[in-house]
Amino acid sequence: MAKKKPYEQYQEEVFAISRSKIENFVQCPRCFVLDRRHKVAVPSGPSFTINSAVDSLLKKEFDRHREAGTVHPVLKELGCDLVPLKNSNMDVWRENFKGVRYLHEPTNLEIFGAVDDLWVNGDGEIVVVDYKATAKASPVEELGTERWHDAYRRQIEVYQWLLRQLGYKVSSTGYWLYETARNAADEFNQKLDFDARLIAYEGNTDWVERTLNRIKDALDDDGLPWAGDDCEVCKFFDDRAFATSNQGEELYPHCFVCGEVKKKAIYGMPSGPLDESRFETMGCIINIDTPNADWICRKCETENDES
């Protein structure tokens, strides 16, 4: 897949924004603009492959009932009679990097997001469904006030908004099909047992339009927007900058052998006197392949890049 071009200030070309990037903006406008306009992305974490496996298996099961027009047994057990939506667009709507798409003309932003599933209620309304998987001692019965739970709520609301923009009749009630693995079992035995719960949520999409306008303004602004109140990335860099300013020009790594602070190796002839507590002259030996200085621990006489 070709690398996505960064946003150019006041660009007239349509610019695609995913549902997850909208969430990134809500969490931290500064990190969002650094990513989308300047291509400075927040470091990524590991993927949740167990969750992905649960997601994939659930989709296969619900697809069989989609084709048959029947209610999934799990839903029957939970007292729900919703039937999976049968629509020729379902495969596209569920595919990452494609998904449900809509061009928001006031901002020229194309909004898209890949749904987990869509069901139909008795009034013929589309019901947005998101699969969630976790592991706890007891099943998840409701969502709390945690920040990531608010992100789950906004996720459903963006999907509801997208489908309404495309002209579909969409229920304000969405659901999480929450699968909780039982982690209190005595043995593993090469299997996980799950408890399913259906958690309803009344979505409110009023915030979406306002947020898209704010996103457009932030992308076109000359400066960087504010940092999110709870942004751990921005807090890390603020704390790092503060610590660095107190330490000097830069923080010096410690030797992984003895723990002493290492010195920076200087190759070639320095132009002036060096601070011997911070630098170590290595003579007129210049390594053309790796011109950047190494770190030296004279106590151990080790040269390494561990820190």
DABEL-V414407 format. One record per residue. N is the residue number from 1. RES is the residue in three letters. SS is DSSP state (2 for helix, 1 for strand, 0 for the rest). Layout:
BEGIN
N,RES,SS / N,RES,SS
END
This chain:
BEGIN
1,MET,0 / 2,ALA,0 / 3,LYS,0 / 4,LYS,0 / 5,LYS,0 / 6,PRO,0 / 7,TYR,0 / 8,GLU,0 / 9,GLN,0 / 10,TYR,0 / 11,GLN,0 / 12,GLU,0 / 13,GLU,0 / 14,VAL,0 / 15,PHE,1 / 16,ALA,1 / 17,ILE,1 / 18,SER,1 / 19,ARG,2 / 20,SER,2 / 21,LYS,2 / 22,ILE,2 / 23,GLU,2 / 24,ASN,2 / 25,PHE,2 / 26,VAL,2 / 27,GLN,2 / 28,CYS,0 / 29,PRO,2 / 30,ARG,2 / 31,CYS,2 / 32,PHE,2 / 33,VAL,2 / 34,LEU,2 / 35,ASP,2 / 36,ARG,2 / 37,ARG,0 / 38,HIS,0 / 39,LYS,0 / 40,VAL,0 / 41,ALA,0 / 42,VAL,0 / 43,PRO,0 / 44,SER,0 / 45,GLY,0 / 46,PRO,0 / 47,SER,0 / 48,PHE,0 / 49,THR,2 / 50,ILE,2 / 51,ASN,2 / 52,SER,2 / 53,ALA,2 / 54,VAL,2 / 55,ASP,2 / 56,SER,2 / 57,LEU,2 / 58,LEU,2 / 59,LYS,2 / 60,LYS,2 / 61,GLU,2 / 62,PHE,2 / 63,ASP,2 / 64,ARG,2 / 65,HIS,2 / 66,ARG,2 / 67,GLU,2 / 68,ALA,2 / 69,GLY,0 / 70,THR,0 / 71,VAL,0 / 72,HIS,0 / 73,PRO,2 / 74,VAL,2 / 75,LEU,2 / 76,LYS,2 / 77,GLU,2 / 78,LEU,0 / 79,GLY,0 / 80,CYS,0 / 81,ASP,0 / 82,LEU,0 / 83,VAL,1 / 84,PRO,1 / 85,LEU,0 / 86,LYS,0 / 87,ASN,0 / 88,SER,0 / 89,ASN,0 / 90,MET,2 / 91,ASP,2 / 92,VAL,2 / 93,TRP,2 / 94,ARG,0 / 95,GLU,0 / 96,ASN,0 / 97,PHE,0 / 98,LYS,0 / 99,GLY,0 / 100,VAL,1 / 101,ARG,1 / 102,TYR,1 / 103,LEU,1 / 104,HIS,1 / 105,GLU,0 / 106,PRO,0 / 107,THR,0 / 108,ASN,0 / 109,LEU,1 / 110,GLU,1 / 111,ILE,1 / 112,PHE,1 / 113,GLY,1 / 114,ALA,0 / 115,VAL,0 / 116,ASP,0 / 117,ASP,1 / 118,LEU,1 / 119,TRP,1 / 120,VAL,1 / 121,ASN,0 / 122,GLY,0 / 123,ASP,0 / 124,GLY,0 / 125,GLU,0 / 126,ILE,1 / 127,VAL,1 / 128,VAL,1 / 129,VAL,1 / 130,ASP,1 / 131,TYR,1 / 132,LYS,1 / 133,ALA,1 / 134,THR,1 / 135,ALA,1 / 136,LYS,1 / 137,ALA,0 / 138,SER,0 / 139,PRO,0 / 140,VAL,0 / 141,GLU,0 / 142,GLU,0 / 143,LEU,0 / 144,GLY,0 / 145,THR,0 / 146,GLU,0 / 147,ARG,2 / 148,TRP,2 / 149,HIS,2 / 150,ASP,2 / 151,ALA,2 / 152,TYR,2 / 153,ARG,2 / 154,ARG,2 / 155,GLN,2 / 156,ILE,2 / 157,GLU,2 / 158,VAL,2 / 159,TYR,2 / 160,GLN,2 / 161,TRP,2 / 162,LEU,2 / 163,LEU,2 / 164,ARG,2 / 165,GLN,2 / 166,LEU,0 / 167,GLY,0 / 168,TYR,0 / 169,LYS,0 / 170,VAL,1 / 171,SER,0 / 172,SER,0 / 173,THR,1 / 174,GLY,1 / 175,TYR,1 / 176,TRP,1 / 177,LEU,1 / 178,TYR,1 / 179,GLU,1 / 180,THR,1 / 181,ALA,1 / 182,ARG,1 / 183,ASN,0 / 184,ALA,0 / 185,ALA,0 / 186,ASP,0 / 187,GLU,0 / 188,PHE,0 / 189,ASN,0 / 190,GLN,0 / 191,LYS,0 / 192,LEU,0 / 193,ASP,0 / 194,PHE,1 / 195,ASP,1 / 196,ALA,1 / 197,ARG,1 / 198,LEU,1 / 199,ILE,1 / 200,ALA,1 / 201,TYR,1 / 202,GLU,1 / 203,GLY,0 / 204,ASN,0 / 205,THR,0 / 206,ASP,2 / 207,TRP,2 / 208,VAL,2 / 209,GLU,2 / 210,ARG,2 / 211,THR,2 / 212,LEU,2 / 213,ASN,2 / 214,ARG,2 / 215,ILE,2 / 216,LYS,2 / 217,ASP,2 / 218,ALA,2 / 219,LEU,2 / 220,ASP,2 / 221,ASP,0 / 222,ASP,0 / 223,GLY,0 / 224,LEU,0 / 225,PRO,0 / 226,TRP,0 / 227,ALA,0 / 228,GLY,0 / 229,ASP,0 / 230,ASP,0 / 231,CYS,0 / 232,GLU,2 / 233,VAL,2 / 234,CYS,2 / 235,LYS,2 / 236,PHE,2 / 237,PHE,2 / 238,ASP,2 / 239,ASP,2 / 240,ARG,2 / 241,ALA,2 / 242,PHE,2 / 243,ALA,2 / 244,THR,2 / 245,SER,2 / 246,ASN,2 / 247,GLN,2 / 248,GLY,0 / 249,GLU,0 / 250,GLU,0 / 251,LEU,0 / 252,TYR,0 / 253,PRO,0 / 254,HIS,1 / 255,CYS,0 / 256,PHE,0 / 257,VAL,0 / 258,CYS,0 / 259,GLY,0 / 260,GLU,0 / 261,VAL,1 / 262,LYS,0 / 263,LYS,1 / 264,LYS,1 / 265,ALA,1 / 266,ILE,1 / 267,TYR,0 / 268,GLY,0 / 269,MET,0 / 270,PRO,0 / 271,SER,0 / 272,GLY,0 / 273,PRO,0 / 274,LEU,0 / 275,ASP,0 / 276,GLU,0 / 277,SER,0 / 278,ARG,0 / 279,PHE,1 / 280,GLU,1 / 281,THR,1 / 282,MET,0 / 283,GLY,0 / 284,CYS,0 / 285,ILE,0 / 286,ILE,0 / 287,ASN,0 / 288,ILE,0 / 289,ASP,0 / 290,THR,0 / 291,PRO,0 / 292,ASN,0 / 293,ALA,0 / 294,ASP,0 / 295,TRP,1 / 296,ILE,1 / 297,CYS,1 / 298,ARG,0 / 299,LYS,0 / 300,CYS,0 / 301,GLU,0 / 302,THR,1 / 303,GLU,1 / 304,ASN,1 / 305,ASP,0 / 306,GLU,0 / 307,SER,0
END
